[in-house]
Amino acid sequence: MSSSDKPAPAASKGILGVIFLTVFLDLVGFGIVIPILPIYAQDNAAKGWEIGAIMGVYSLMQFVCSPLWGRWSDRVGRRKPMLIGTLGATLAYGVFALGSGMPGRWALAVFFLSRMLAGFFGANLAVAQAAIADITPPELRSRRMGLIGMAFGLGFVLGPWLGGVSLKHFGVAGPGWAATGFCALNFLLAVFLLPETLRKTSEHAGHLPRFIQWTRTLAHPQIGLAVTVFFLSTFAFACFETTLGLLVSHNFHLDYKGRDATTIGNLFMFTGFIGVLAQGGVYRPLLKRMGEAGLIALCLLLYGVSLASIPWVSAWYPLLGWLALLGFASSLSRPPIFGLISRLTPASDQGATLGVAQSMGSLARIAGPLFAGILFMMHPAWPYVACAAMALFTCAVVVLKLIPALRAHAAAEKLS
C-alpha cells in the first residue's frame, strides 16, 4: 500500500472502531449460545462424542473455509465477505432457536446443522484480522490485533449473561432467538457503517493451491512455530469451553432450567470480564515490557496452573479465583500470537496467512471438544488435567523454540 492510500490516523481509528463493533456483535451471538450448548446436548441424551461433535463441527467448517474466505477477501476486498458472514450467522442462530424446542435426537440433529452453518459463515474472522492489517503499520499490529481479543472478551461478558437471562425469562429457545437478534443487528450496522479497507494499489499474492499455502506458511521458521503454539493453546481452551458448564453442573448440582438458569452464563461472563480488564489495563504495558513471545509464555504458564486447579474446587470463591486467572491468561495470549504472525507476513499475504492460522485454531476446536467430551464422561477432571499439561508443554515450546527463533530472525534482519 502506498503512502497515499493509507488512511489518515483519525480515519484509521474510525475504521478500527467499526471493525471492532462488527466482530463484537458477532461474538455476542456466539457467547450467548456456547455456555449452554453442551448442557442442551446432554439434556437430550447426547453421548460424550456427540457433545464434542456438535461443538466441534463449527470449527470443522472454519477449518475448511477460513483460508478460502481469506484468499477471497484478498481478491474482492474485506467488506463483501464480512457482510455475507454476518447475514449467514443470523440464519444459523435462527436454526438453533428452532432446534431448542425439539425433542431428543431431532434436537441434536438441528443443533449440529446450526453449528455447521455458524462455522461456515463465522470463518470470516480471518477477514476482520486482515482488514485490521490493511490499515495498520507492521509495528502497531500486535497492539491493534488486541482489539480482536477485546472483542472476544466483551462478547463473553455480554453474551453469556444475555444467554442466562433469556433462558430464565423465555425458556430454552430464548438464547437462540437472542443470538439471532444480535446477528441481525450486526448485519444492518455493517451494511451502513463498514467500509472497504483493501486498496486497489495493494499488492496481491498469487492464488496458491491450499496445500501449498499451508506448507509455505508452516515452513516459515517463526510463523510456523507461532501457528503451532496457537493450535495447542486453542485446543486447551476449547476443552475448557466445552466442559465448564458440565463440570460446574456436576460439582455443584445445578438446576440450569430453574433457580440456577443464569449461573453458568454468569461464570462465563465473569471469565470474559476479567479478560476485558486485562486487555484494557495491562496488555500494552506487558507487551512493551516482555515482547510478544515472552507474554505468550507467561499466559500459557498461568493458563496451565489454572486449568489444573479448576476441577478440584468445591466452593464458589476458589472457583472464581481460578477462573479469573484463566480469563486473564487466555485473553492476553491470542493478540500477541496474531500480531506476531501478521508482523512476519508480507502485506500481499495477510488474508491467506491469517486464514491458515485461523484454520489451525479451528482444527484445535474440532479435536478439542471431541477429546474433552469423551474424557469428561470417563472422569470430569481428566480434560482439565490433560489440557493443563498441554498448556505447560506449549509454554516450554515458546521458551525453548520460538523465542530463540525470533532472536535469530531479528539478528539476520539487522545484518541484511
One Martini backbone bead per residue (centre of mass of N, CA, C, O) as a GRO file, in nm:
protein
  416
    1MET     BB    1   0.093   0.037   0.026
    2SER     BB    2   0.072   0.346  -0.024
    3SER     BB    3   0.078   0.646   0.134
    4SER     BB    4  -0.183   0.756  -0.020
    5ASP     BB    5  -0.366   0.492   0.080
    6LYS     BB    6  -0.353   0.562   0.360
    7PRO     BB    7  -0.506   0.621   0.629
    8ALA     BB    8  -0.578   0.834   0.838
    9PRO     BB    9  -0.560   0.822   1.169
   10ALA     BB   10  -0.860   0.893   1.223
   11ALA     BB   11  -0.980   0.698   1.011
   12SER     BB   12  -0.849   0.442   1.122
   13LYS     BB   13  -0.997   0.450   1.396
   14GLY     BB   14  -1.282   0.436   1.280
   15ILE     BB   15  -1.250   0.162   1.140
   16LEU     BB   16  -1.174   0.002   1.391
   17GLY     BB   17  -1.444   0.048   1.536
   18VAL     BB   18  -1.619  -0.103   1.329
   19ILE     BB   19  -1.478  -0.375   1.340
   20PHE     BB   20  -1.519  -0.417   1.639
   21LEU     BB   21  -1.829  -0.413   1.636
   22THR     BB   22  -1.868  -0.651   1.444
   23VAL     BB   23  -1.721  -0.866   1.614
   24PHE     BB   24  -1.870  -0.829   1.880
   25LEU     BB   25  -2.162  -0.900   1.787
   26ASP     BB   26  -2.088  -1.182   1.689
   27LEU     BB   27  -1.981  -1.277   1.981
   28VAL     BB   28  -2.241  -1.251   2.132
   29GLY     BB   29  -2.385  -1.481   1.991
   30PHE     BB   30  -2.177  -1.693   2.070
   31GLY     BB   31  -2.196  -1.640   2.389
   32ILE     BB   32  -2.492  -1.728   2.425
   33VAL     BB   33  -2.460  -2.041   2.334
   34ILE     BB   34  -2.203  -2.198   2.440
   35PRO     BB   35  -2.261  -2.254   2.752
   36ILE     BB   36  -2.541  -2.433   2.681
   37LEU     BB   37  -2.496  -2.651   2.461
   38PRO     BB   38  -2.389  -2.903   2.622
   39ILE     BB   39  -2.645  -2.919   2.802
   40TYR     BB   40  -2.853  -2.959   2.587
   41ALA     BB   41  -2.729  -3.218   2.477
   42GLN     BB   42  -2.738  -3.383   2.742
   43ASP     BB   43  -3.054  -3.348   2.778
   44ASN     BB   44  -3.065  -3.524   2.484
   45ALA     BB   45  -2.870  -3.781   2.522
   46ALA     BB   46  -2.579  -3.723   2.476
   47LYS     BB   47  -2.283  -3.814   2.404
   48GLY     BB   48  -1.964  -3.728   2.428
   49TRP     BB   49  -1.904  -3.724   2.117
   50GLU     BB   50  -2.157  -3.555   2.045
   51ILE     BB   51  -2.083  -3.302   2.191
   52GLY     BB   52  -1.817  -3.264   2.037
   53ALA     BB   53  -1.944  -3.248   1.751
   54ILE     BB   54  -2.126  -3.000   1.796
   55MET     BB   55  -1.887  -2.816   1.875
   56GLY     BB   56  -1.678  -2.893   1.628
   57VAL     BB   57  -1.825  -2.821   1.353
   58TYR     BB   58  -1.771  -2.524   1.350
   59SER     BB   59  -1.456  -2.567   1.313
   60LEU     BB   60  -1.459  -2.736   1.061
   61MET     BB   61  -1.564  -2.509   0.880
   62GLN     BB   62  -1.332  -2.314   0.942
   63PHE     BB   63  -1.102  -2.494   0.844
   64VAL     BB   64  -1.202  -2.503   0.546
   65CYS     BB   65  -1.279  -2.173   0.502
   66SER     BB   66  -1.073  -1.953   0.595
   67PRO     BB   67  -0.876  -1.943   0.348
   68LEU     BB   68  -1.100  -1.877   0.144
   69TRP     BB   69  -1.185  -1.609   0.267
   70GLY     BB   70  -0.906  -1.479   0.260
   71ARG     BB   71  -0.854  -1.498  -0.049
   72TRP     BB   72  -1.112  -1.356  -0.137
   73SER     BB   73  -1.043  -1.086   0.012
   74ASP     BB   74  -0.783  -1.033  -0.162
   75ARG     BB   75  -0.971  -0.981  -0.421
   76VAL     BB   76  -1.264  -0.826  -0.318
   77GLY     BB   77  -1.238  -0.774  -0.024
   78ARG     BB   78  -1.380  -0.725   0.305
   79ARG     BB   79  -1.683  -0.646   0.304
   80LYS     BB   80  -1.841  -0.874   0.165
   81PRO     BB   81  -1.764  -1.116   0.352
   82MET     BB   82  -1.872  -0.981   0.617
   83LEU     BB   83  -2.169  -0.957   0.531
   84ILE     BB   84  -2.222  -1.255   0.475
   85GLY     BB   85  -2.146  -1.360   0.757
   86THR     BB   86  -2.362  -1.204   0.926
   87LEU     BB   87  -2.611  -1.316   0.779
   88GLY     BB   88  -2.552  -1.620   0.829
   89ALA     BB   89  -2.561  -1.610   1.141
   90THR     BB   90  -2.861  -1.551   1.162
   91LEU     BB   91  -2.955  -1.820   1.045
   92ALA     BB   92  -2.811  -2.015   1.244
   93TYR     BB   93  -2.955  -1.914   1.512
   94GLY     BB   94  -3.241  -1.974   1.416
   95VAL     BB   95  -3.201  -2.280   1.403
   96PHE     BB   96  -3.131  -2.318   1.701
   97ALA     BB   97  -3.400  -2.218   1.815
   98LEU     BB   98  -3.572  -2.441   1.686
   99GLY     BB   99  -3.414  -2.686   1.820
  100SER     BB  100  -3.476  -2.620   2.128
  101GLY     BB  101  -3.792  -2.736   2.089
  102MET     BB  102  -3.688  -3.015   2.049
  103PRO     BB  103  -3.660  -3.361   2.060
  104GLY     BB  104  -3.384  -3.522   2.106
  105ARG     BB  105  -3.251  -3.615   1.809
  106TRP     BB  106  -3.358  -3.369   1.660
  107ALA     BB  107  -3.206  -3.159   1.821
  108LEU     BB  108  -2.919  -3.259   1.757
  109ALA     BB  109  -2.936  -3.221   1.449
  110VAL     BB  110  -2.995  -2.912   1.456
  111PHE     BB  111  -2.748  -2.826   1.611
  112PHE     BB  112  -2.549  -2.925   1.402
  113LEU     BB  113  -2.647  -2.746   1.168
  114SER     BB  114  -2.611  -2.470   1.306
  115ARG     BB  115  -2.300  -2.500   1.353
  116MET     BB  116  -2.225  -2.533   1.059
  117LEU     BB  117  -2.325  -2.257   0.963
  118ALA     BB  118  -2.166  -2.082   1.165
  119GLY     BB  119  -1.884  -2.177   1.068
  120PHE     BB  120  -1.894  -2.086   0.778
  121PHE     BB  121  -1.961  -1.775   0.841
  122GLY     BB  122  -1.728  -1.746   1.077
  123ALA     BB  123  -1.460  -1.762   0.891
  124ASN     BB  124  -1.429  -1.427   0.865
  125LEU     BB  125  -1.222  -1.345   1.088
  126ALA     BB  126  -0.975  -1.325   0.901
  127VAL     BB  127  -1.082  -1.068   0.761
  128ALA     BB  128  -1.070  -0.879   1.003
  129GLN     BB  129  -0.766  -0.906   1.043
  130ALA     BB  130  -0.691  -0.803   0.759
  131ALA     BB  131  -0.823  -0.524   0.791
  132ILE     BB  132  -0.634  -0.429   1.011
  133ALA     BB  133  -0.373  -0.467   0.845
  134ASP     BB  134  -0.440  -0.261   0.614
  135ILE     BB  135  -0.440   0.000   0.847
  136THR     BB  136  -0.156  -0.117   0.967
  137PRO     BB  137   0.136  -0.099   1.083
  138PRO     BB  138   0.355  -0.338   1.180
  139GLU     BB  139   0.429  -0.207   1.472
  140LEU     BB  140   0.091  -0.209   1.550
  141ARG     BB  141  -0.046  -0.497   1.530
  142SER     BB  142  -0.043  -0.619   1.813
  143ARG     BB  143  -0.215  -0.397   1.940
  144ARG     BB  144  -0.465  -0.412   1.735
  145MET     BB  145  -0.526  -0.717   1.774
  146GLY     BB  146  -0.645  -0.665   2.060
  147LEU     BB  147  -0.935  -0.607   1.960
  148ILE     BB  148  -1.015  -0.900   1.918
  149GLY     BB  149  -0.973  -0.987   2.210
  150MET     BB  150  -1.176  -0.780   2.326
  151ALA     BB  151  -1.421  -0.887   2.172
  152PHE     BB  152  -1.418  -1.161   2.302
  153GLY     BB  153  -1.449  -1.066   2.593
  154LEU     BB  154  -1.715  -0.902   2.557
  155GLY     BB  155  -1.879  -1.137   2.437
  156PHE     BB  156  -1.821  -1.302   2.723
  157VAL     BB  157  -1.996  -1.102   2.888
  158LEU     BB  158  -2.273  -1.051   2.744
  159GLY     BB  159  -2.362  -1.324   2.623
  160PRO     BB  160  -2.401  -1.513   2.876
  161TRP     BB  161  -2.595  -1.326   3.020
  162LEU     BB  162  -2.814  -1.327   2.800
  163GLY     BB  163  -2.854  -1.630   2.800
  164GLY     BB  164  -2.954  -1.655   3.095
  165VAL     BB  165  -3.190  -1.453   3.080
  166SER     BB  166  -3.341  -1.584   2.837
  167LEU     BB  167  -3.380  -1.857   2.976
  168LYS     BB  168  -3.540  -1.760   3.226
  169HIS     BB  169  -3.775  -1.587   3.052
  170PHE     BB  170  -3.798  -1.781   2.756
  171GLY     BB  171  -3.646  -2.031   2.762
  172VAL     BB  172  -3.475  -2.252   2.558
  173ALA     BB  173  -3.514  -2.049   2.295
  174GLY     BB  174  -3.403  -1.769   2.384
  175PRO     BB  175  -3.097  -1.767   2.307
  176GLY     BB  176  -3.134  -1.805   2.000
  177TRP     BB  177  -3.301  -1.541   1.950
  178ALA     BB  178  -3.094  -1.346   2.064
  179ALA     BB  179  -2.867  -1.413   1.862
  180THR     BB  180  -3.026  -1.340   1.610
  181GLY     BB  181  -3.068  -1.040   1.678
  182PHE     BB  182  -2.768  -0.955   1.692
  183CYS     BB  183  -2.692  -1.041   1.400
  184ALA     BB  184  -2.892  -0.857   1.257
  185LEU     BB  185  -2.777  -0.594   1.368
  186ASN     BB  186  -2.494  -0.633   1.254
  187PHE     BB  187  -2.570  -0.628   0.955
  188LEU     BB  188  -2.698  -0.343   0.945
  189LEU     BB  189  -2.449  -0.188   1.044
  190ALA     BB  190  -2.250  -0.288   0.823
  191VAL     BB  191  -2.392  -0.173   0.576
  192PHE     BB  192  -2.350   0.141   0.683
  193LEU     BB  193  -2.033   0.131   0.821
  194LEU     BB  194  -1.863  -0.062   0.650
  195PRO     BB  195  -1.565  -0.052   0.504
  196GLU     BB  196  -1.314  -0.048   0.279
  197THR     BB  197  -0.958  -0.157   0.313
  198LEU     BB  198  -0.882  -0.247   0.038
  199ARG     BB  199  -0.655  -0.150  -0.198
  200LYS     BB  200  -0.587  -0.120  -0.532
  201THR     BB  201  -0.258  -0.092  -0.478
  202SER     BB  202  -0.236  -0.352  -0.367
  203GLU     BB  203  -0.089  -0.632  -0.325
  204HIS     BB  204  -0.107  -0.958  -0.487
  205ALA     BB  205  -0.131  -1.274  -0.441
  206GLY     BB  206  -0.107  -1.566  -0.541
  207HIS     BB  207  -0.322  -1.846  -0.603
  208LEU     BB  208  -0.279  -2.088  -0.404
  209PRO     BB  209  -0.289  -2.380  -0.320
  210ARG     BB  210  -0.368  -2.489  -0.015
  211PHE     BB  211  -0.128  -2.675   0.043
  212ILE     BB  212   0.087  -2.465  -0.029
  213GLN     BB  213   0.003  -2.252   0.175
  214TRP     BB  214   0.050  -2.424   0.422
  215THR     BB  215   0.349  -2.502   0.375
  216ARG     BB  216   0.455  -2.212   0.360
  217THR     BB  217   0.365  -2.117   0.638
  218LEU     BB  218   0.488  -2.361   0.817
  219ALA     BB  219   0.790  -2.329   0.703
  220HIS     BB  220   0.815  -2.091   0.858
  221PRO     BB  221   0.987  -2.066   1.138
  222GLN     BB  222   0.805  -1.855   1.299
  223ILE     BB  223   0.517  -1.895   1.195
  224GLY     BB  224   0.494  -2.200   1.246
  225LEU     BB  225   0.529  -2.179   1.556
  226ALA     BB  226   0.296  -1.984   1.614
  227VAL     BB  227   0.073  -2.170   1.503
  228THR     BB  228   0.128  -2.406   1.697
  229VAL     BB  229   0.069  -2.252   1.956
  230PHE     BB  230  -0.221  -2.183   1.881
  231PHE     BB  231  -0.324  -2.470   1.866
  232LEU     BB  232  -0.264  -2.563   2.161
  233SER     BB  233  -0.415  -2.336   2.314
  234THR     BB  234  -0.693  -2.384   2.177
  235PHE     BB  235  -0.739  -2.671   2.265
  236ALA     BB  236  -0.756  -2.611   2.567
  237PHE     BB  237  -0.992  -2.405   2.552
  238ALA     BB  238  -1.203  -2.594   2.420
  239CYS     BB  239  -1.224  -2.784   2.661
  240PHE     BB  240  -1.324  -2.578   2.862
  241GLU     BB  241  -1.575  -2.472   2.704
  242THR     BB  242  -1.721  -2.757   2.692
  243THR     BB  243  -1.700  -2.835   3.031
  244LEU     BB  244  -1.782  -2.623   3.242
  245GLY     BB  245  -2.087  -2.663   3.266
  246LEU     BB  246  -2.068  -2.966   3.336
  247LEU     BB  247  -1.885  -2.943   3.586
  248VAL     BB  248  -2.057  -2.750   3.760
  249SER     BB  249  -2.315  -2.919   3.756
  250HIS     BB  250  -2.177  -3.159   3.899
  251ASN     BB  251  -2.035  -3.021   4.155
  252PHE     BB  252  -2.314  -2.821   4.225
  253HIS     BB  253  -2.597  -2.916   4.145
  254LEU     BB  254  -2.758  -2.795   3.900
  255ASP     BB  255  -3.051  -2.594   3.785
  256TYR     BB  256  -3.073  -2.465   3.470
  257LYS     BB  257  -3.406  -2.428   3.448
  258GLY     BB  258  -3.408  -2.273   3.716
  259ARG     BB  259  -3.242  -2.124   3.968
  260ASP     BB  260  -2.961  -2.176   3.769
  261ALA     BB  261  -2.982  -2.037   3.480
  262THR     BB  262  -2.738  -1.803   3.524
  263THR     BB  263  -2.470  -1.931   3.627
  264ILE     BB  264  -2.302  -2.015   3.379
  265GLY     BB  265  -2.311  -1.742   3.236
  266ASN     BB  266  -2.170  -1.588   3.473
  267LEU     BB  267  -1.900  -1.736   3.457
  268PHE     BB  268  -1.831  -1.650   3.171
  269MET     BB  269  -1.859  -1.348   3.224
  270PHE     BB  270  -1.635  -1.327   3.434
  271THR     BB  271  -1.406  -1.426   3.255
  272GLY     BB  272  -1.443  -1.205   3.037
  273PHE     BB  273  -1.408  -0.957   3.223
  274ILE     BB  274  -1.117  -1.010   3.299
  275GLY     BB  275  -1.014  -0.996   3.009
  276VAL     BB  276  -1.089  -0.700   2.959
  277LEU     BB  277  -0.917  -0.577   3.181
  278ALA     BB  278  -0.652  -0.684   3.068
  279GLN     BB  279  -0.666  -0.548   2.792
  280GLY     BB  280  -0.706  -0.246   2.906
  281GLY     BB  281  -0.460  -0.246   3.136
  282VAL     BB  282  -0.192  -0.470   3.065
  283TYR     BB  283  -0.116  -0.539   2.772
  284ARG     BB  284   0.073  -0.312   2.676
  285PRO     BB  285   0.287  -0.318   2.904
  286LEU     BB  286   0.359  -0.619   2.866
  287LEU     BB  287   0.440  -0.606   2.570
  288LYS     BB  288   0.668  -0.397   2.608
  289ARG     BB  289   0.832  -0.565   2.825
  290MET     BB  290   0.818  -0.881   2.689
  291GLY     BB  291   0.686  -0.930   2.444
  292GLU     BB  292   0.531  -1.160   2.265
  293ALA     BB  293   0.664  -1.429   2.363
  294GLY     BB  294   0.670  -1.371   2.668
  295LEU     BB  295   0.362  -1.336   2.701
  296ILE     BB  296   0.281  -1.614   2.603
  297ALA     BB  297   0.430  -1.778   2.819
  298LEU     BB  298   0.288  -1.663   3.067
  299CYS     BB  299   0.000  -1.744   2.990
  300LEU     BB  300   0.048  -2.053   2.974
  301LEU     BB  301   0.128  -2.091   3.266
  302LEU     BB  302  -0.137  -1.984   3.396
  303TYR     BB  303  -0.325  -2.171   3.244
  304GLY     BB  304  -0.220  -2.443   3.354
  305VAL     BB  305  -0.273  -2.390   3.656
  306SER     BB  306  -0.581  -2.338   3.638
  307LEU     BB  307  -0.671  -2.604   3.505
  308ALA     BB  308  -0.555  -2.794   3.733
  309SER     BB  309  -0.765  -2.666   3.962
  310ILE     BB  310  -1.075  -2.651   3.891
  311PRO     BB  311  -1.190  -2.960   3.941
  312TRP     BB  312  -1.130  -2.947   4.278
  313VAL     BB  313  -1.342  -2.748   4.343
  314SER     BB  314  -1.624  -2.673   4.606
  315ALA     BB  315  -1.615  -2.353   4.583
  316TRP     BB  316  -1.679  -2.041   4.465
  317TYR     BB  317  -1.426  -1.862   4.523
  318PRO     BB  318  -1.204  -2.044   4.406
  319LEU     BB  319  -1.327  -2.062   4.126
  320LEU     BB  320  -1.310  -1.757   4.062
  321GLY     BB  321  -1.004  -1.736   4.086
  322TRP     BB  322  -0.930  -1.936   3.854
  323LEU     BB  323  -1.099  -1.793   3.636
  324ALA     BB  324  -0.944  -1.528   3.646
  325LEU     BB  325  -0.672  -1.642   3.556
  326LEU     BB  326  -0.774  -1.760   3.291
  327GLY     BB  327  -0.886  -1.498   3.168
  328PHE     BB  328  -0.622  -1.346   3.166
  329ALA     BB  329  -0.452  -1.547   2.992
  330SER     BB  330  -0.637  -1.592   2.741
  331SER     BB  331  -0.666  -1.286   2.652
  332LEU     BB  332  -0.333  -1.240   2.617
  333SER     BB  333  -0.247  -1.463   2.392
  334ARG     BB  334  -0.370  -1.396   2.107
  335PRO     BB  335  -0.263  -1.114   2.006
  336PRO     BB  336   0.048  -1.179   1.989
  337ILE     BB  337   0.025  -1.404   1.784
  338PHE     BB  338  -0.113  -1.237   1.552
  339GLY     BB  339   0.089  -1.007   1.549
  340LEU     BB  340   0.332  -1.180   1.473
  341ILE     BB  341   0.226  -1.299   1.212
  342SER     BB  342   0.168  -1.028   1.070
  343ARG     BB  343   0.460  -0.907   1.090
  344LEU     BB  344   0.589  -1.164   0.918
  345THR     BB  345   0.389  -1.079   0.688
  346PRO     BB  346   0.313  -1.000   0.393
  347ALA     BB  347   0.078  -0.789   0.266
  348SER     BB  348  -0.024  -0.993   0.029
  349ASP     BB  349  -0.070  -1.242   0.273
  350GLN     BB  350  -0.263  -1.187   0.508
  351GLY     BB  351  -0.524  -1.345   0.452
  352ALA     BB  352  -0.399  -1.629   0.406
  353THR     BB  353  -0.231  -1.660   0.668
  354LEU     BB  354  -0.462  -1.603   0.871
  355GLY     BB  355  -0.633  -1.837   0.762
  356VAL     BB  356  -0.444  -2.064   0.848
  357ALA     BB  357  -0.440  -1.996   1.148
  358GLN     BB  358  -0.745  -2.021   1.188
  359SER     BB  359  -0.755  -2.320   1.099
  360MET     BB  360  -0.584  -2.428   1.330
  361GLY     BB  361  -0.783  -2.342   1.545
  362SER     BB  362  -1.013  -2.514   1.430
  363LEU     BB  363  -0.876  -2.786   1.463
  364ALA     BB  364  -0.865  -2.764   1.772
  365ARG     BB  365  -1.192  -2.729   1.788
  366ILE     BB  366  -1.242  -3.017   1.695
  367ALA     BB  367  -1.067  -3.198   1.887
  368GLY     BB  368  -1.125  -3.086   2.172
  369PRO     BB  369  -1.429  -3.162   2.220
  370LEU     BB  370  -1.395  -3.463   2.175
  371PHE     BB  371  -1.185  -3.509   2.391
  372ALA     BB  372  -1.350  -3.385   2.631
  373GLY     BB  373  -1.614  -3.549   2.612
  374ILE     BB  374  -1.489  -3.828   2.657
  375LEU     BB  375  -1.330  -3.770   2.923
  376PHE     BB  376  -1.565  -3.668   3.097
  377MET     BB  377  -1.719  -3.948   3.103
  378MET     BB  378  -1.490  -4.076   3.274
  379HIS     BB  379  -1.380  -3.785   3.400
  380PRO     BB  380  -1.414  -3.455   3.485
  381ALA     BB  381  -1.088  -3.395   3.521
  382TRP     BB  382  -0.927  -3.491   3.268
  383PRO     BB  383  -0.931  -3.248   3.068
  384TYR     BB  384  -0.771  -3.056   3.263
  385VAL     BB  385  -0.513  -3.212   3.302
  386ALA     BB  386  -0.436  -3.242   3.003
  387CYS     BB  387  -0.441  -2.928   2.935
  388ALA     BB  388  -0.232  -2.839   3.136
  389ALA     BB  389   0.000  -2.997   3.008
  390MET     BB  390  -0.024  -2.859   2.731
  391ALA     BB  391   0.032  -2.567   2.822
  392LEU     BB  392   0.315  -2.624   2.943
  393PHE     BB  393   0.438  -2.734   2.685
  394THR     BB  394   0.394  -2.475   2.516
  395CYS     BB  395   0.568  -2.296   2.690
  396ALA     BB  396   0.830  -2.452   2.626
  397VAL     BB  397   0.826  -2.397   2.321
  398VAL     BB  398   0.857  -2.092   2.342
  399VAL     BB  399   1.123  -2.080   2.508
  400LEU     BB  400   1.299  -2.300   2.326
  401LYS     BB  401   1.201  -2.197   2.022
  402LEU     BB  402   1.071  -1.916   1.955
  403ILE     BB  403   1.261  -1.710   2.085
  404PRO     BB  404   1.524  -1.794   1.934
  405ALA     BB  405   1.405  -1.753   1.647
  406LEU     BB  406   1.351  -1.446   1.677
  407ARG     BB  407   1.638  -1.364   1.736
  408ALA     BB  408   1.758  -1.470   1.470
  409HIS     BB  409   1.582  -1.296   1.286
  410ALA     BB  410   1.670  -1.017   1.392
  411ALA     BB  411   1.973  -1.054   1.329
  412ALA     BB  412   1.938  -1.096   1.020
  413GLU     BB  413   1.806  -0.818   0.962
  414LYS     BB  414   2.052  -0.644   1.053
  415LEU     BB  415   2.253  -0.768   0.834
  416SER     BB  416   2.067  -0.695   0.565
   0.00000   0.00000   0.00000
